[in-house]
Amino acid sequence: GPSGIGYCIHSSEGQIIEQGGEFIGFATSRVAEYMAMRKGIDRALELGYKSARFISDSLMVVNQLNGVFHIKNQDIIPIYNDILKTIENFDAVSFTHVPRSENYIADHEANAAIDKILKK
């Protein structure tokens, strides 16, 4: 269905540096979760970060990026491979799962991006 992505970048002290979201068209939730992760990674690099902890409320994404689970969905593999190549530009990265209630800013940004398009 209609899909949006959201991200929020925090400093090591917890201050919000940047947040945003965008409508990505019609996609599965799995594709949207990966595209959101890729957007956050890209923005962190563009902002000059060399180490980062990436947080997602998608346990599947976190486990796949941590090498715990293998990817079977062909729609995700190109995004996954792009992420693996991009994170080579960091000195250190980690992927951590949090409940959706702790990822509310990114979740809000994704929903707002969808609402902005659908409510026109």
N, C-alpha and C positions, 0 to 999 in steps of 0.2 A: 504494500500500500504506500501511501504518501510517507516520505521519510525525511527526517532532518538529523543533523549532527550538531553536537555542542561540545565545547571544550572550555576549560578554565585553567589558566596558568598561574601558579602561586610561586612566590619567592620562598626561599628556605625558611624564612621567618613566618610564612603563612599569609603574607600580604598578596592580594589579588593584583597581578601584573596585567593580565588581559583575559577577557572572556569573549566568546562569540559563538555564533551558530549559523547554519545555512541549510536551506532546503536542497536536497540532493535528488529530488525526483521520486520515482517509484522504485523501491528496493526492498529486499528482505531486511528484517531486523539485524540479521548477522552481518550482512554487507554494510549496513549503516553503522554498526558498532566498530567494524574495522576501519571504515572511512573516517569516523570520528577520531579513532586512535591515530590514524595517519595524519590528520589535520593537526592534532595536538603536537605530534612529533615534529612535523614540518615547522609549526610556529615556534616551538622551543628552539629549534636550530636557527631560524631566522632572527630570533631575539638574542642569539649568541650563547645559549647554554651549551656547556660541554658535558655536563652530567645531569641526569634527570631521573626522577621516579615517576613513572606513568601509572595513573590510577584509572581503573575502569570498573563499572558495576557489572560488566559481563565476565563472569567466571570463565566462560569458554574462551574468550579472547585472551585473557590473562594466561590461562593454562596452555593455550596453543603457542603464544609468544614466549612462554617460559619453557617450551619443549616438553610439557607434560602430556599433551594430547596432540595427535596428528590431525591434519586438515583433510577432510574428505570432500568438502563442498568446492566444486570447481570455480564458482563465482568468487570465492574468497582468496584462492591461491595467488592471483596476480597482486592483490593488495597486500597480502601477507609477505610475499617476496619483496615487494617495494619497501615495506617497513623494515625487513631484515637488512636490506641494502642501505637504507637511510640511517639506521641506528649505528652503522659503522662509523658515522661522522661524530659520534659522541665518545668521550673517554670512558663513561660509565652510564649504564641505564639499568633500571629494574622495572618490573611490571607487577603491580599489586592490585588485588581485588578488594573492593569495598561494597557494602550494601548500597542499593540505589538511594536510600535516605541520606547517605553521606556523599552522594555525588549530585546533589540537588541543583547546583548551579549549571553544570553541563546539561543535565536533564531538562532544566527550564529553558536553556538556550535552544536545544533541539526542538522542543515543543513550540517555542515561540516562533522559530523559523518555519515550521509547518503551518502554524496558525496564520502567519503573515501572508502566506501564499493562498491558503484555502479560504480565507475570509475576505479576499479581494472582491 
